[in-house]
Amino acid sequence: MDCSRAQQSQASDEVDKTTAVVEKQQHSQSKQVSKDVREGEKTGAWKCTKNQLSRIMRPDDANVAGNVHGGNILKMIEEAGCIVGTRHCNTQNGDRCLAALVRVEKTEFLSPVFIGEVAHVTAEITHTSKHSLEVQVKVMAENILTGAKKLANKAALWYVPCSLQNVDKIMEVPPIKYASAEQEEEGRKRYEAQKMERLETKARPEEVMPSPPNPEDPPKEKHTVGFSQSSLIHLVGPSDCTLHDYVHGGVTMKLMDEVAGIVAARHCNTNIVTASVDAINFHRKIKKGCVVTVTGRLTFVSNKSMEIEVLVDASSMVEAEKGKYRAVSAFFTFISLDKDNKPLPVPALKVEGEDEQRRFDEGKARYLQNKEKRLSDKTRGQ
């Protein structure tokens, strides 16, 4: 009994220490924000174009393996980007506006985040055009008991400011000051590249996803596209939405990551984790009250990773005659892990038909391109 009380007392002391550390960090951040607000009121604009969110990871943030769910990280990344983007775009006169997510560049999951760690999400505006802004985000995971920190994620997001009076009215973005002309030119090149890719993606015909298999039909063969294909249906409610009554980009990304994870798990029958996300394109807005169907399917498999295409279709419950429309599309990459979180070989994908072969070849090309880019970045880093 005495031993039990001692253990409970020790556990309680550690919880108190953890809480004290978090409260101290939050108080420090609050003081910094207040300072920026005061200086912003004097100059008519915010002093900096940075923002940081910090949150301790709880059990309800984790996947079945105990790691923080990749979808929760994506949601936090989008929230940080939306805050800094909205804050910056409202430093000028005119309609009040909200930064709406239109594209997420390749997002890399570099290290897992665990329950009990604090995720520090730092967002910084790195480029502005007349009607859009780029926000680069980094996620640091901190063990607040030991002080150890690690870079967990990094991503680049693009936003456009939409007027609160008229959601279809795109506001102008206040320019930022660049450290050098080279930095401004690099940002302009990134802007032009993502703009071109968005237009190309939008111009592609909307491929209709096949319906989920009928439970009465014979089961699909293992390791085929049809065997692991999965769908999730979600009714958009008020808690999913922005001030415009349209879905938060982070909510959509979380749903997409969940579906992609189901596809990967069905194919491997092992623990799986998100490794990266290729560009997520938000084609059309999703309004409160819509029903969204999020569907994922395997497109390419290497010996160590899986590429999963995820498509989000939306339809209005009130205006059913308008039918479904393609709202969001992306490619997620997952890896398979053993019980010790070490990579496992991925079962080969059995390709059936011309369409699946075409998607497999396109996925292979993306895989080789990303592999070459990683090697190039690594060489430059050395």
N, C-alpha and C positions, 0 to 999 in steps of 0.2 A: 504493500500500500504506500509506504514512504517513498519507494523507488518510483512508483507510478506518479505520485504527486510531484516529485522532483523533475521527472520528464515533462509533465504537463507545464510546470513552472518555467522550465528551460525553453520549451516550444513557444510559450506565451511571450517570453522575453525576446525571442528572435523575431516574432511577429511584430512586437512593439518597435524593435530596432528598424525593421524593414519599413514599417509605416512612417516612422520618424524621418528616414532618409527620403522617401517619396515626397512627404509633405514639405521637406526642406527644398527639394528640387522644384516642386510646383510653386512654392513661395518665391524662389529666385526668378523663375520664369515670369511669374505674375508681375514682379517689380520691373523686369526688363520691358515687358509689354506696356506697362503703365508709363514708363519713361519714353518709349517710342510714341505713344499716343500724345503725350504732352508736347514732344518736339514736333510731331506731325501737325498739331493744332497751331503751333507758332508759324510753321513754314507753309501750311496748306497742303502738305503731302507727307506720307510716311517716310521716315528716314531710311529704312531698309526694305528690301524686297525678299526678306527671308521670314520663315515661320517654322516653329518646332512644336510638335506634339509629343507628349510622353505618356505612356500608359503601361501599367504592369499587366503581364499576360496571365489570365486566369484559366482554370480548367475548361470553361465553356468556350475558350478560344482555340482549343486543341483538336487535332484529328484523332482517329482511333489509336494511332501509334504514340500519342502523347506530345507530338510536336505542334507548334502553333500552325493552324490551318493557313495554307497559302492564300485562300480567298480573304481571310481576315487581314492579312498583310496588305493585299491589293486595295482593300477598302480603306485602310488607314492611309495608304499612299495617296489615294484620290482625295480623301478629306483634307489632308495637309495642302495638296495642290489647289483645291477649290478655295480654301481659306486665303492663301497668299494671293491667288489670282483675283478673287473678288475684292479683297482689301485694296490691291493696287489699282484696279479699274475704277474704284469709287473715290479716288483722290482728285478727280476732276469734276467740274460742274456738269449738270445735265441729269438725265434719268439715272436713278439708282439701278444697279445691274448685278447680275449673278454670273460668275464664271462657269460656263457649261463645258464639260469634257467632250472633246470630239475625236481624240486619238491618243493612244498610249503606245509609245515606241517599245522596242524590245525591253522586257523587264527580266532581270536575272536574279535568281535566288541563290545567293552565294554561300550562306551558312544557315542552318536551322535555328529557329528561335524556340526556346523552351518555356514551359509554364514556370512562373516566378521571376522570369527576367523582365526587364523594362525595355520596351521598344521606343527608341528616340527617332522620330520621323522628322527629318529636316527637309524643307522645301524651299527652293530659291528660283526666282524668275531669272532666266538666262538669256532670253531673247524676246523682243516684241516686234510685231508687224502692225499694220494699221488696224487690223481687226482680230488679231490673235496673239497669244503669248505662250512661250515655252517655259515649263516649270520642270526643273530637275530635282529629283527626290532621292535621298539616301536614308536607309534604315540601319541604325546601329542598335545592336542588342547588348544590354548591360546586365551582368550579374551583380546586383547591388550589395550582395553579401561579401563578395571578393573584390569587386571593382573591375573585374575583367570585362573588356569590351571587344566586339567584333562587328565587322561590316556584314550585314545580313542581306540587304537588297539595294538595288539602285535602278532607277527608271527615269524616263523622260515623258512628260505629258503635255498635250496641247489643249488649250482652252480658248473659247470665244465668249465675250461678255454679252449676255442677253438682257435687254431691258426688262425691269419688273413690271412696267406698264404694258409692254407688248413683247411677248416672248420671241416673236419673229424678227424683231428689230435688233440688229447687231450693232453694238456701240463701238466707238473708236477706243483704242488702247493707249494710255499714256506711255510715251517712250521711256526707256530706262537709260541710264548712263553706263557706257561700256568702259572697261579698263583700258582697252586699246582698239584700234581700227581692225586689227586681225581678229579679235574676239567677236566684233560685230559682224565681220565678213563670214566667219565660221558659222555663226548663228543664222545668217541669211541663207547659207547653203543648206543647213539642216531644214530650214523652213521650206525652201523650194523643193527639196527632196521628199519631205513628208506630204507636201501639197500634191506633188505629181503622183505619188503612190496612192493617196486617198482618192484622187480622180480616177485612176486606173481601176482601183478596187470597186468604186461606185459604178463604173461603166460595165463591169462584168455582169452577165446575166444571172439572175437569182435562181440558183439551183434548188429545186424542191427536195427536201429531205424525205426519204421513204418513211412510211408510217411505222410505228413500233410493231414488233411481231405480235401476231394474235396468239394468246395463250393456248388456243386449241390447235395451232399449227405444230408440226414436228419441230423439235429444237434445232437451232442452227449448229453447224459444226464448230467446234472449238477453234479459237485463234483466227476466225474469219471476221470481216468487218461487221457483218450482221450480228454475230454472236455477242459482241461487246457494245454495240451501239446503244446509247441510253438517252432518255429524255426526262426533263423535269418541267412540270407545269406550275406556274406561280401567278396568283392574283395580286396585282399591284395595289397596295394599300397606302394610307397616309404616311406611315412610318418609313416607307421606301422612297419618299419623294422630297424634292426641293421646294423652295418657296413658290416656284412656278407650277407645282403639282405635276412635275415630270420626274421620272425615276433618277435617283442619284447614280452616277456612273459606277461608283464603288459597289453599290448593291448588285448591279448587273454583273460586274466582274466576279463578285463572290459566287453568284449562282453559276456562272460559267466554269469557274474553277472546280466547284463541287461536281458538276456533270462530267468534266474532263477526268476528275479523279475516279469517278465510278467506272468510266470506260477503261482507264488504265488498270484498275484493280481487277475488273472482270477478265481482262486479257492475261494478266500475270498471275492472278490469285495470290498476291503477296502484298506486303506493305509498299506503298508508292508515295512519292513526294513530287511536288512541282519543281522543275529545274529551271524553266524559263517560259516566257510568254512572248511570242512574236507580236507584231503590231496589232493592237485592238482598234478597229475602226467603228465609230459610232455613226451609222448612216442616217438614222431617223430617231426622233425623240419618242419615248414611251410615256403615255399619260396615265395618271391615276385612274384605276378602274379597268385598265387593260389586262388581258390574260397573256402572259408571255410563255412561249414554249422554247426551252433551251435544250438543244440537241447536240450531242457529241459523237464523233465517229473517228476511228483510226484512219490515218492517211498514209503514214510511213512508220516503219520500225527498223531501227538499227540493232546491233547486238547489245547496246547498252541503254537505249532510250526509245521513247514512243512519241510521235507527233500526233496530236488529236485536234481535228478541226471542230470548232464550236460555233454554232449559229444560233442567233436569238431572233425568233419571229414573234410579232405582237399582233393582237387583234382586239378591237373594242367590243365590250359586251353590249354597249348601248347601240353602236352603229355596226352591227354584224354584217350588213350588206357590203361594207367596204373591204371585207376580207382581211387576210393576214398580210403583213409586210415585213421585209427583212430589216431589223433594227441594228444589230451588231454582229460582227464576225471577227474571229481570231483563231490563231493556232497556239496550242499549249504543248509544252514538252515535259514529259514525266519520266522518272527513272524508277526502277524496281530496287527495293532494299531487303536485306535479310534481317534477322532479329537483332543483329548488332549494328544496324544502320549502314551496312556495307553494300555497295552496288552488286546487283545480281544480273546475269544475262537475261535478256528479254526474249520470250518465244517469238519465232518468226511469224510474220503476218501472211496468211493464205489469201492471195489476191484472186478475186473472181470477176471476170468481165472487163471490158475495155475501159469503162469509167473508173473503176477502182485502180486499174493499172495506170491510167493517166494521172490520177491523184497521187498514186505511189511515186511515180517518176517526178512529179512536181515537188513532192515532199522531200525526196532524195536530193534534188537540186538545192532546196532551201537548207537542208542539213549540211551538205558539203560547203555551201556558201558561208553558213554560220561558223562551221569548223575552221574554215580558212581565215575568217575574220578574227576568231579567238586567238589563233596562232599568230596573226599579224599584230594584234594588240599586245600579246605576251612578249613578242620580239621587241616592240617599241618600248615596252615597260622596262626591259632589260637594258 
